[in-house]
Amino acid sequence: GHPILGDVVYGGRRAGNFSRQMLHAWKLGLNHPRTKERMYFQAPLPEDFKRAISEVLS
């Protein structure tokens, strides 16, 4: 695997100036505990995450 950007414990050398771990689940799927129906939840990338991606790719 790869270290998570911003992880001060396992991330290795510091890359950038990030105030948190750059870890985001954009889509999560799970089964409802009672109905067993498959449910999905989506969340857009936070603005600081978008800036971090731009910084790393530039």
N, CA, C, O and CB atoms as a CASP TS submission, in Angstrom:
PFRMAT TS
TARGET T0000
AUTHOR 0000-0000-0000
METHOD Language model
MODEL 1
PARENT N/A
ATOM      1  N   GLY     1       0.810  -1.180   0.000  1.00  0.00           N
ATOM      2  CA  GLY     1       0.000   0.000   0.000  1.00  0.00           C
ATOM      3  C   GLY     1       0.859   1.252   0.000  1.00  0.00           C
ATOM      4  O   GLY     1       2.085   1.187  -0.098  1.00  0.00           O
ATOM      5  N   HIS     2       0.211   2.354   0.108  1.00  0.00           N
ATOM      6  CA  HIS     2       0.878   3.650   0.102  1.00  0.00           C
ATOM      7  C   HIS     2       0.520   4.405   1.374  1.00  0.00           C
ATOM      8  O   HIS     2      -0.592   4.268   1.884  1.00  0.00           O
ATOM      9  CB  HIS     2       0.487   4.472  -1.152  1.00  0.00           C
ATOM     10  N   PRO     3       1.454   5.201   1.891  1.00  0.00           N
ATOM     11  CA  PRO     3       1.121   6.016   3.061  1.00  0.00           C
ATOM     12  C   PRO     3       0.094   7.085   2.692  1.00  0.00           C
ATOM     13  O   PRO     3      -0.027   7.466   1.528  1.00  0.00           O
ATOM     14  CB  PRO     3       2.391   6.674   3.643  1.00  0.00           C
ATOM     15  N   ILE     4      -0.627   7.554   3.671  1.00  0.00           N
ATOM     16  CA  ILE     4      -1.639   8.590   3.470  1.00  0.00           C
ATOM     17  C   ILE     4      -0.978   9.950   3.623  1.00  0.00           C
ATOM     18  O   ILE     4      -0.305  10.212   4.620  1.00  0.00           O
ATOM     19  CB  ILE     4      -2.822   8.431   4.473  1.00  0.00           C
ATOM     20  N   LEU     5      -1.168  10.806   2.644  1.00  0.00           N
ATOM     21  CA  LEU     5      -0.607  12.144   2.688  1.00  0.00           C
ATOM     22  C   LEU     5      -1.134  12.878   3.913  1.00  0.00           C
ATOM     23  O   LEU     5      -2.340  12.902   4.157  1.00  0.00           O
ATOM     24  CB  LEU     5      -0.939  12.922   1.400  1.00  0.00           C
ATOM     25  N   GLY     6      -0.240  13.469   4.674  1.00  0.00           N
ATOM     26  CA  GLY     6      -0.631  14.183   5.885  1.00  0.00           C
ATOM     27  C   GLY     6      -0.591  13.334   7.143  1.00  0.00           C
ATOM     28  O   GLY     6      -0.820  13.852   8.236  1.00  0.00           O
ATOM     29  N   ASP     7      -0.306  12.037   7.016  1.00  0.00           N
ATOM     30  CA  ASP     7      -0.228  11.152   8.178  1.00  0.00           C
ATOM     31  C   ASP     7       1.143  11.321   8.823  1.00  0.00           C
ATOM     32  O   ASP     7       2.152  10.892   8.263  1.00  0.00           O
ATOM     33  CB  ASP     7      -0.479   9.658   7.775  1.00  0.00           C
ATOM     34  N   VAL     8       1.183  11.942   9.993  1.00  0.00           N
ATOM     35  CA  VAL     8       2.465  12.215  10.643  1.00  0.00           C
ATOM     36  C   VAL     8       3.069  10.973  11.294  1.00  0.00           C
ATOM     37  O   VAL     8       4.258  10.975  11.613  1.00  0.00           O
ATOM     38  CB  VAL     8       2.293  13.299  11.683  1.00  0.00           C
ATOM     39  N   VAL     9       2.290   9.920  11.500  1.00  0.00           N
ATOM     40  CA  VAL     9       2.811   8.704  12.130  1.00  0.00           C
ATOM     41  C   VAL     9       3.423   7.762  11.096  1.00  0.00           C
ATOM     42  O   VAL     9       4.566   7.338  11.262  1.00  0.00           O
ATOM     43  CB  VAL     9       1.697   7.984  12.898  1.00  0.00           C
ATOM     44  N   TYR    10       2.695   7.427  10.043  1.00  0.00           N
ATOM     45  CA  TYR    10       3.151   6.452   9.064  1.00  0.00           C
ATOM     46  C   TYR    10       3.459   7.053   7.698  1.00  0.00           C
ATOM     47  O   TYR    10       3.860   6.329   6.787  1.00  0.00           O
ATOM     48  CB  TYR    10       2.125   5.386   8.912  1.00  0.00           C
ATOM     49  N   GLY    11       3.283   8.342   7.540  1.00  0.00           N
ATOM     50  CA  GLY    11       3.418   8.974   6.233  1.00  0.00           C
ATOM     51  C   GLY    11       4.828   9.174   5.728  1.00  0.00           C
ATOM     52  O   GLY    11       5.015   9.530   4.564  1.00  0.00           O
ATOM     53  N   GLY    12       5.820   8.957   6.559  1.00  0.00           N
ATOM     54  CA  GLY    12       7.187   9.174   6.097  1.00  0.00           C
ATOM     55  C   GLY    12       7.506  10.658   6.035  1.00  0.00           C
ATOM     56  O   GLY    12       7.076  11.430   6.892  1.00  0.00           O
ATOM     57  N   ARG    13       8.257  11.051   5.021  1.00  0.00           N
ATOM     58  CA  ARG    13       8.668  12.452   4.914  1.00  0.00           C
ATOM     59  C   ARG    13       7.459  13.355   4.716  1.00  0.00           C
ATOM     60  O   ARG    13       6.446  12.951   4.145  1.00  0.00           O
ATOM     61  CB  ARG    13       9.661  12.637   3.757  1.00  0.00           C
ATOM     62  N   ARG    14       7.584  14.561   5.189  1.00  0.00           N
ATOM     63  CA  ARG    14       6.483  15.527   5.069  1.00  0.00           C
ATOM     64  C   ARG    14       6.412  16.030   3.635  1.00  0.00           C
ATOM     65  O   ARG    14       7.420  16.452   3.068  1.00  0.00           O
ATOM     66  CB  ARG    14       6.668  16.718   6.058  1.00  0.00           C
ATOM     67  N   ALA    15       5.235  15.986   3.058  1.00  0.00           N
ATOM     68  CA  ALA    15       5.020  16.456   1.687  1.00  0.00           C
ATOM     69  C   ALA    15       3.897  17.476   1.718  1.00  0.00           C
ATOM     70  O   ALA    15       2.723  17.115   1.796  1.00  0.00           O
ATOM     71  CB  ALA    15       4.682  15.271   0.713  1.00  0.00           C
ATOM     72  N   GLY    16       4.252  18.721   1.658  1.00  0.00           N
ATOM     73  CA  GLY    16       3.230  19.759   1.677  1.00  0.00           C
ATOM     74  C   GLY    16       2.902  20.199   3.089  1.00  0.00           C
ATOM     75  O   GLY    16       3.473  19.702   4.060  1.00  0.00           O
ATOM     76  N   ASN    17       1.989  21.124   3.187  1.00  0.00           N
ATOM     77  CA  ASN    17       1.587  21.676   4.476  1.00  0.00           C
ATOM     78  C   ASN    17       0.104  21.383   4.686  1.00  0.00           C
ATOM     79  O   ASN    17      -0.740  22.263   4.511  1.00  0.00           O
ATOM     80  CB  ASN    17       1.872  23.213   4.548  1.00  0.00           C
ATOM     81  N   PHE    18      -0.207  20.155   5.058  1.00  0.00           N
ATOM     82  CA  PHE    18      -1.590  19.731   5.206  1.00  0.00           C
ATOM     83  C   PHE    18      -1.942  19.633   6.683  1.00  0.00           C
ATOM     84  O   PHE    18      -1.177  19.089   7.479  1.00  0.00           O
ATOM     85  CB  PHE    18      -1.828  18.384   4.501  1.00  0.00           C
ATOM     86  N   SER    19      -3.101  20.160   7.038  1.00  0.00           N
ATOM     87  CA  SER    19      -3.499  20.201   8.448  1.00  0.00           C
ATOM     88  C   SER    19      -4.191  18.917   8.907  1.00  0.00           C
ATOM     89  O   SER    19      -4.537  18.776  10.080  1.00  0.00           O
ATOM     90  CB  SER    19      -4.418  21.380   8.685  1.00  0.00           C
ATOM     91  N   ARG    20      -4.388  17.988   7.980  1.00  0.00           N
ATOM     92  CA  ARG    20      -5.059  16.731   8.341  1.00  0.00           C
ATOM     93  C   ARG    20      -4.652  15.649   7.352  1.00  0.00           C
ATOM     94  O   ARG    20      -3.978  15.922   6.360  1.00  0.00           O
ATOM     95  CB  ARG    20      -6.612  16.904   8.359  1.00  0.00           C
ATOM     96  N   GLN    21      -5.068  14.421   7.632  1.00  0.00           N
ATOM     97  CA  GLN    21      -4.811  13.334   6.697  1.00  0.00           C
ATOM     98  C   GLN    21      -5.667  13.517   5.455  1.00  0.00           C
ATOM     99  O   GLN    21      -6.842  13.873   5.546  1.00  0.00           O
ATOM    100  CB  GLN    21      -5.090  11.965   7.353  1.00  0.00           C
ATOM    101  N   MET    22      -5.082  13.277   4.318  1.00  0.00           N
ATOM    102  CA  MET    22      -5.803  13.408   3.056  1.00  0.00           C
ATOM    103  C   MET    22      -6.439  12.064   2.718  1.00  0.00           C
ATOM    104  O   MET    22      -6.008  11.359   1.806  1.00  0.00           O
ATOM    105  CB  MET    22      -4.854  13.884   1.908  1.00  0.00           C
ATOM    106  N   LEU    23      -7.461  11.738   3.471  1.00  0.00           N
ATOM    107  CA  LEU    23      -8.193  10.485   3.322  1.00  0.00           C
ATOM    108  C   LEU    23      -9.676  10.832   3.221  1.00  0.00           C
ATOM    109  O   LEU    23     -10.225  11.505   4.093  1.00  0.00           O
ATOM    110  CB  LEU    23      -7.911   9.500   4.523  1.00  0.00           C
ATOM    111  N   HIS    24     -10.323  10.364   2.139  1.00  0.00           N
ATOM    112  CA  HIS    24     -11.721  10.728   1.914  1.00  0.00           C
ATOM    113  C   HIS    24     -12.441   9.564   1.238  1.00  0.00           C
ATOM    114  O   HIS    24     -11.968   9.035   0.232  1.00  0.00           O
ATOM    115  CB  HIS    24     -11.829  12.020   1.049  1.00  0.00           C
ATOM    116  N   ALA    25     -13.566   9.175   1.784  1.00  0.00           N
ATOM    117  CA  ALA    25     -14.408   8.155   1.155  1.00  0.00           C
ATOM    118  C   ALA    25     -15.489   8.880   0.367  1.00  0.00           C
ATOM    119  O   ALA    25     -16.444   9.387   0.955  1.00  0.00           O
ATOM    120  CB  ALA    25     -15.036   7.175   2.223  1.00  0.00           C
ATOM    121  N   TRP    26     -15.356   8.936  -0.943  1.00  0.00           N
ATOM    122  CA  TRP    26     -16.332   9.669  -1.760  1.00  0.00           C
ATOM    123  C   TRP    26     -17.637   8.908  -1.901  1.00  0.00           C
ATOM    124  O   TRP    26     -18.690   9.506  -2.125  1.00  0.00           O
ATOM    125  CB  TRP    26     -15.758   9.955  -3.137  1.00  0.00           C
ATOM    126  N   LYS    27     -17.569   7.581  -1.770  1.00  0.00           N
ATOM    127  CA  LYS    27     -18.785   6.781  -1.860  1.00  0.00           C
ATOM    128  C   LYS    27     -18.685   5.637  -0.857  1.00  0.00           C
ATOM    129  O   LYS    27     -17.668   4.947  -0.772  1.00  0.00           O
ATOM    130  CB  LYS    27     -19.001   6.239  -3.312  1.00  0.00           C
ATOM    131  N   LEU    28     -19.756   5.455  -0.106  1.00  0.00           N
ATOM    132  CA  LEU    28     -19.799   4.414   0.912  1.00  0.00           C
ATOM    133  C   LEU    28     -21.053   3.587   0.687  1.00  0.00           C
ATOM    134  O   LEU    28     -22.143   4.135   0.526  1.00  0.00           O
ATOM    135  CB  LEU    28     -19.773   5.019   2.350  1.00  0.00           C
ATOM    136  N   GLY    29     -20.902   2.282   0.677  1.00  0.00           N
ATOM    137  CA  GLY    29     -22.047   1.394   0.519  1.00  0.00           C
ATOM    138  C   GLY    29     -22.136   0.444   1.703  1.00  0.00           C
ATOM    139  O   GLY    29     -21.127  -0.095   2.160  1.00  0.00           O
ATOM    140  N   LEU    30     -23.354   0.246   2.193  1.00  0.00           N
ATOM    141  CA  LEU    30     -23.545  -0.683   3.306  1.00  0.00           C
ATOM    142  C   LEU    30     -24.965  -1.222   3.280  1.00  0.00           C
ATOM    143  O   LEU    30     -25.853  -0.664   2.635  1.00  0.00           O
ATOM    144  CB  LEU    30     -23.250   0.006   4.661  1.00  0.00           C
ATOM    145  N   ASN    31     -25.154  -2.311   3.991  1.00  0.00           N
ATOM    146  CA  ASN    31     -26.485  -2.897   4.112  1.00  0.00           C
ATOM    147  C   ASN    31     -27.155  -2.353   5.368  1.00  0.00           C
ATOM    148  O   ASN    31     -26.556  -2.333   6.443  1.00  0.00           O
ATOM    149  CB  ASN    31     -26.412  -4.451   4.153  1.00  0.00           C
ATOM    150  N   HIS    32     -28.409  -1.911   5.222  1.00  0.00           N
ATOM    151  CA  HIS    32     -29.165  -1.422   6.371  1.00  0.00           C
ATOM    152  C   HIS    32     -29.301  -2.576   7.361  1.00  0.00           C
ATOM    153  O   HIS    32     -29.633  -3.690   6.954  1.00  0.00           O
ATOM    154  CB  HIS    32     -30.575  -0.865   5.940  1.00  0.00           C
ATOM    155  N   PRO    33     -29.054  -2.339   8.654  1.00  0.00           N
ATOM    156  CA  PRO    33     -29.062  -3.441   9.626  1.00  0.00           C
ATOM    157  C   PRO    33     -30.405  -4.143   9.794  1.00  0.00           C
ATOM    158  O   PRO    33     -30.443  -5.326  10.132  1.00  0.00           O
ATOM    159  CB  PRO    33     -28.629  -2.926  10.947  1.00  0.00           C
ATOM    160  N   ARG    34     -31.498  -3.440   9.566  1.00  0.00           N
ATOM    161  CA  ARG    34     -32.811  -4.082   9.737  1.00  0.00           C
ATOM    162  C   ARG    34     -33.402  -4.574   8.428  1.00  0.00           C
ATOM    163  O   ARG    34     -33.856  -5.714   8.336  1.00  0.00           O
ATOM    164  CB  ARG    34     -33.776  -3.120  10.387  1.00  0.00           C
ATOM    165  N   THR    35     -33.397  -3.704   7.402  1.00  0.00           N
ATOM    166  CA  THR    35     -34.061  -4.064   6.148  1.00  0.00           C
ATOM    167  C   THR    35     -33.152  -4.836   5.197  1.00  0.00           C
ATOM    168  O   THR    35     -33.626  -5.450   4.241  1.00  0.00           O
ATOM    169  CB  THR    35     -34.564  -2.818   5.461  1.00  0.00           C
ATOM    170  N   LYS    36     -31.857  -4.805   5.456  1.00  0.00           N
ATOM    171  CA  LYS    36     -30.833  -5.444   4.604  1.00  0.00           C
ATOM    172  C   LYS    36     -30.742  -4.786   3.226  1.00  0.00           C
ATOM    173  O   LYS    36     -30.043  -5.280   2.341  1.00  0.00           O
ATOM    174  CB  LYS    36     -31.141  -6.940   4.439  1.00  0.00           C
ATOM    175  N   GLU    37     -31.456  -3.662   3.049  1.00  0.00           N
ATOM    176  CA  GLU    37     -31.392  -2.932   1.778  1.00  0.00           C
ATOM    177  C   GLU    37     -29.998  -2.330   1.613  1.00  0.00           C
ATOM    178  O   GLU    37     -29.436  -1.778   2.559  1.00  0.00           O
ATOM    179  CB  GLU    37     -32.486  -1.817   1.716  1.00  0.00           C
ATOM    180  N   ARG    38     -29.447  -2.440   0.406  1.00  0.00           N
ATOM    181  CA  ARG    38     -28.144  -1.843   0.120  1.00  0.00           C
ATOM    182  C   ARG    38     -28.326  -0.335  -0.006  1.00  0.00           C
ATOM    183  O   ARG    38     -29.173   0.138  -0.764  1.00  0.00           O
ATOM    184  CB  ARG    38     -27.514  -2.446  -1.183  1.00  0.00           C
ATOM    185  N   MET    39     -27.528   0.407   0.737  1.00  0.00           N
ATOM    186  CA  MET    39     -27.626   1.863   0.733  1.00  0.00           C
ATOM    187  C   MET    39     -26.276   2.446   0.336  1.00  0.00           C
ATOM    188  O   MET    39     -25.229   1.899   0.680  1.00  0.00           O
ATOM    189  CB  MET    39     -28.076   2.401   2.125  1.00  0.00           C
ATOM    190  N   TYR    40     -26.309   3.559  -0.391  1.00  0.00           N
ATOM    191  CA  TYR    40     -25.090   4.242  -0.820  1.00  0.00           C
ATOM    192  C   TYR    40     -25.152   5.699  -0.397  1.00  0.00           C
ATOM    193  O   TYR    40     -26.206   6.333  -0.439  1.00  0.00           O
ATOM    194  CB  TYR    40     -24.896   4.128  -2.352  1.00  0.00           C
ATOM    195  N   PHE    41     -24.024   6.203   0.005  1.00  0.00           N
ATOM    196  CA  PHE    41     -23.895   7.607   0.384  1.00  0.00           C
ATOM    197  C   PHE    41     -22.689   8.167  -0.354  1.00  0.00           C
ATOM    198  O   PHE    41     -21.653   7.509  -0.455  1.00  0.00           O
ATOM    199  CB  PHE    41     -23.746   7.779   1.944  1.00  0.00           C
ATOM    200  N   GLN    42     -22.825   9.383  -0.868  1.00  0.00           N
ATOM    201  CA  GLN    42     -21.731  10.025  -1.586  1.00  0.00           C
ATOM    202  C   GLN    42     -21.448  11.382  -0.966  1.00  0.00           C
ATOM    203  O   GLN    42     -22.353  12.071  -0.495  1.00  0.00           O
ATOM    204  CB  GLN    42     -22.062  10.171  -3.088  1.00  0.00           C
ATOM    205  N   ALA    43     -20.176  11.751  -0.976  1.00  0.00           N
ATOM    206  CA  ALA    43     -19.763  13.053  -0.458  1.00  0.00           C
ATOM    207  C   ALA    43     -18.727  13.639  -1.408  1.00  0.00           C
ATOM    208  O   ALA    43     -17.759  12.963  -1.757  1.00  0.00           O
ATOM    209  CB  ALA    43     -19.190  12.935   0.994  1.00  0.00           C
ATOM    210  N   PRO    44     -18.916  14.883  -1.829  1.00  0.00           N
ATOM    211  CA  PRO    44     -17.937  15.506  -2.719  1.00  0.00           C
ATOM    212  C   PRO    44     -16.624  15.769  -1.980  1.00  0.00           C
ATOM    213  O   PRO    44     -16.582  15.776  -0.750  1.00  0.00           O
ATOM    214  CB  PRO    44     -18.495  16.820  -3.297  1.00  0.00           C
ATOM    215  N   LEU    45     -15.568  15.983  -2.740  1.00  0.00           N
ATOM    216  CA  LEU    45     -14.282  16.303  -2.129  1.00  0.00           C
ATOM    217  C   LEU    45     -14.358  17.649  -1.418  1.00  0.00           C
ATOM    218  O   LEU    45     -14.883  18.611  -1.978  1.00  0.00           O
ATOM    219  CB  LEU    45     -13.165  16.317  -3.189  1.00  0.00           C
ATOM    220  N   PRO    46     -13.843  17.729  -0.197  1.00  0.00           N
ATOM    221  CA  PRO    46     -13.779  19.014   0.491  1.00  0.00           C
ATOM    222  C   PRO    46     -12.808  19.955  -0.238  1.00  0.00           C
ATOM    223  O   PRO    46     -11.903  19.498  -0.936  1.00  0.00           O
ATOM    224  CB  PRO    46     -13.346  18.819   1.968  1.00  0.00           C
ATOM    225  N   GLU    47     -12.999  21.253  -0.073  1.00  0.00           N
ATOM    226  CA  GLU    47     -12.164  22.236  -0.769  1.00  0.00           C
ATOM    227  C   GLU    47     -10.686  22.089  -0.427  1.00  0.00           C
ATOM    228  O   GLU    47      -9.838  22.209  -1.312  1.00  0.00           O
ATOM    229  CB  GLU    47     -12.625  23.639  -0.432  1.00  0.00           C
ATOM    230  N   ASP    48     -10.356  21.827   0.856  1.00  0.00           N
ATOM    231  CA  ASP    48      -8.939  21.687   1.209  1.00  0.00           C
ATOM    232  C   ASP    48      -8.328  20.457   0.548  1.00  0.00           C
ATOM    233  O   ASP    48      -7.134  20.439   0.248  1.00  0.00           O
ATOM    234  CB  ASP    48      -8.770  21.602   2.732  1.00  0.00           C
ATOM    235  N   PHE    49      -9.125  19.452   0.326  1.00  0.00           N
ATOM    236  CA  PHE    49      -8.658  18.240  -0.349  1.00  0.00           C
ATOM    237  C   PHE    49      -8.365  18.549  -1.814  1.00  0.00           C
ATOM    238  O   PHE    49      -7.353  18.100  -2.352  1.00  0.00           O
ATOM    239  CB  PHE    49      -9.708  17.102  -0.231  1.00  0.00           C
ATOM    240  N   LYS    50      -9.243  19.310  -2.460  1.00  0.00           N
ATOM    241  CA  LYS    50      -9.018  19.707  -3.855  1.00  0.00           C
ATOM    242  C   LYS    50      -7.738  20.524  -3.981  1.00  0.00           C
ATOM    243  O   LYS    50      -6.965  20.332  -4.920  1.00  0.00           O
ATOM    244  CB  LYS    50     -10.217  20.515  -4.391  1.00  0.00           C
ATOM    245  N   ARG    51      -7.510  21.443  -3.027  1.00  0.00           N
ATOM    246  CA  ARG    51      -6.280  22.246  -3.054  1.00  0.00           C
ATOM    247  C   ARG    51      -5.054  21.362  -2.872  1.00  0.00           C
ATOM    248  O   ARG    51      -4.031  21.577  -3.522  1.00  0.00           O
ATOM    249  CB  ARG    51      -6.316  23.331  -1.960  1.00  0.00           C
ATOM    250  N   ALA    52      -5.151  20.367  -1.991  1.00  0.00           N
ATOM    251  CA  ALA    52      -4.026  19.459  -1.756  1.00  0.00           C
ATOM    252  C   ALA    52      -3.696  18.677  -3.023  1.00  0.00           C
ATOM    253  O   ALA    52      -2.522  18.500  -3.350  1.00  0.00           O
ATOM    254  CB  ALA    52      -4.343  18.490  -0.601  1.00  0.00           C
ATOM    255  N   ILE    53      -4.703  18.214  -3.731  1.00  0.00           N
ATOM    256  CA  ILE    53      -4.479  17.482  -4.982  1.00  0.00           C
ATOM    257  C   ILE    53      -3.782  18.385  -5.988  1.00  0.00           C
ATOM    258  O   ILE    53      -2.828  17.962  -6.641  1.00  0.00           O
ATOM    259  CB  ILE    53      -5.815  16.955  -5.564  1.00  0.00           C
ATOM    260  N   SER    54      -4.245  19.618  -6.121  1.00  0.00           N
ATOM    261  CA  SER    54      -3.621  20.565  -7.051  1.00  0.00           C
ATOM    262  C   SER    54      -2.169  20.818  -6.676  1.00  0.00           C
ATOM    263  O   SER    54      -1.301  20.880  -7.548  1.00  0.00           O
ATOM    264  CB  SER    54      -4.396  21.891  -7.072  1.00  0.00           C
ATOM    265  N   GLU    55      -1.902  20.964  -5.382  1.00  0.00           N
ATOM    266  CA  GLU    55      -0.542  21.223  -4.915  1.00  0.00           C
ATOM    267  C   GLU    55       0.380  20.048  -5.212  1.00  0.00           C
ATOM    268  O   GLU    55       1.508  20.239  -5.667  1.00  0.00           O
ATOM    269  CB  GLU    55      -0.542  21.520  -3.419  1.00  0.00           C
ATOM    270  N   VAL    56      -0.089  18.855  -4.959  1.00  0.00           N
ATOM    271  CA  VAL    56       0.736  17.661  -5.176  1.00  0.00           C
ATOM    272  C   VAL    56       0.996  17.436  -6.664  1.00  0.00           C
ATOM    273  O   VAL    56       2.089  17.020  -7.047  1.00  0.00           O
ATOM    274  CB  VAL    56       0.057  16.421  -4.566  1.00  0.00           C
ATOM    275  N   LEU    57       0.003  17.706  -7.498  1.00  0.00           N
ATOM    276  CA  LEU    57       0.151  17.456  -8.935  1.00  0.00           C
ATOM    277  C   LEU    57       0.900  18.558  -9.673  1.00  0.00           C
ATOM    278  O   LEU    57       1.284  18.371 -10.828  1.00  0.00           O
ATOM    279  CB  LEU    57      -1.199  17.283  -9.556  1.00  0.00           C
ATOM    280  N   SER    58       1.113  19.700  -9.030  1.00  0.00           N
ATOM    281  CA  SER    58       1.800  20.797  -9.733  1.00  0.00           C
ATOM    282  C   SER    58       3.300  20.726  -9.581  1.00  0.00           C
ATOM    283  O   SER    58       4.015  21.576 -10.112  1.00  0.00           O
ATOM    284  CB  SER    58       1.312  22.134  -9.226  1.00  0.00           C
TER
END
